[in-house]
Amino acid sequence: MRRSILAVALSAALVTTPSAWAASDTAATATAAAKDGAVPAASDLLFEQPQMKNTAPGSTITYDYLRRSGIERGPYGPPLSDAIKLMVEPGKSAESRDIRVQMFSGGNRVPAGPFTDMPGNPVLTLFLENHLKGLASLLEANPRYIKNAIRKGLRENATVTPTQVSFKGRTVEGWRVEMKPFAGDAQTERMRGFETTTYTFIVAPDVPGEIVSIEARALKPDGGELLEERLDYDQKDS
């Protein structure tokens, strides 16, 4: 019964907005700090920008999704390769959009959305909530504990560096956000090696929706793969 309730709660969370994952409740402070320095705050880049402002109403943004695990007979099962599609329509303001979601296909389909009058890109939240669901189930952990660790990691331990992204035959400027939120965690002995998980986000303002890629990757001590879960912007639909 406990697991059933947890599954329902996590499934329902797939309609949440990016503000549920924002690393700080003082967004204005983070934004102001970013404007004063050359490097923006991770939470500002990921959760406080009007990322959908450069998406044309009537367009579809597609993200290729991959999940694979090196855990033999593990709960993740065989590799999963699918897609998340965002169908974009006008919102109430010039920077917001109404968004319908197709999260995976066929038997992999996950109910998600719709999102109304969204300035931010909901694919970030969709990826994180889906990732959280799998990781909490695997570790038999409180999902709130894991979520708070990721939020804290974004707030306190993320590194933000400039990067370049190839987009439609040209190179555009972007940012790379990287963190290891479980390193040194008090519950390391219960993490089953997932304390090594590295989260990497690539964003670029010139790319529709701004989210270029998201990756969560955990390695075994011998370098083998515990988990690779990633999302990549598919340029063919834009």
Rosetta blueprint (number, residue, H / E / L):
1 M L
2 R H
3 R H
4 S H
5 I H
6 L H
7 A H
8 V H
9 A H
10 L H
11 S H
12 A H
13 A H
14 L H
15 V H
16 T L
17 T L
18 P H
19 S H
20 A H
21 W L
22 A L
23 A L
24 S L
25 D L
26 T L
27 A H
28 A H
29 T H
30 A H
31 T H
32 A H
33 A H
34 A H
35 K H
36 D H
37 G L
38 A L
39 V L
40 P L
41 A L
42 A H
43 S H
44 D H
45 L H
46 L H
47 F H
48 E L
49 Q L
50 P L
51 Q H
52 M H
53 K H
54 N H
55 T L
56 A L
57 P L
58 G L
59 S L
60 T E
61 I E
62 T E
63 Y E
64 D E
65 Y E
66 L E
67 R E
68 R E
69 S L
70 G L
71 I L
72 E L
73 R L
74 G L
75 P L
76 Y L
77 G L
78 P L
79 P L
80 L E
81 S E
82 D E
83 A E
84 I E
85 K E
86 L E
87 M E
88 V E
89 E E
90 P E
91 G L
92 K L
93 S L
94 A L
95 E L
96 S L
97 R E
98 D E
99 I E
100 R E
101 V E
102 Q E
103 M E
104 F L
105 S L
106 G H
107 G H
108 N H
109 R L
110 V E
111 P L
112 A L
113 G L
114 P L
115 F E
116 T E
117 D E
118 M E
119 P L
120 G L
121 N L
122 P L
123 V H
124 L H
125 T H
126 L H
127 F H
128 L H
129 E H
130 N H
131 H H
132 L H
133 K H
134 G H
135 L H
136 A H
137 S H
138 L H
139 L H
140 E L
141 A L
142 N L
143 P H
144 R H
145 Y H
146 I H
147 K H
148 N H
149 A H
150 I H
151 R H
152 K H
153 G H
154 L H
155 R H
156 E H
157 N H
158 A L
159 T E
160 V E
161 T E
162 P E
163 T E
164 Q E
165 V E
166 S E
167 F E
168 K L
169 G L
170 R E
171 T E
172 V E
173 E E
174 G E
175 W E
176 R E
177 V E
178 E E
179 M E
180 K L
181 P L
182 F L
183 A L
184 G L
185 D L
186 A L
187 Q L
188 T H
189 E H
190 R H
191 M L
192 R L
193 G L
194 F H
195 E H
196 T H
197 T L
198 T E
199 Y E
200 T E
201 F E
202 I E
203 V E
204 A L
205 P L
206 D L
207 V L
208 P L
209 G L
210 E L
211 I E
212 V E
213 S E
214 I E
215 E E
216 A E
217 R E
218 A E
219 L E
220 K L
221 P L
222 D L
223 G L
224 G L
225 E E
226 L E
227 L E
228 E E
229 E E
230 R E
231 L E
232 D E
233 Y E
234 D E
235 Q H
236 K H
237 D H
238 S L
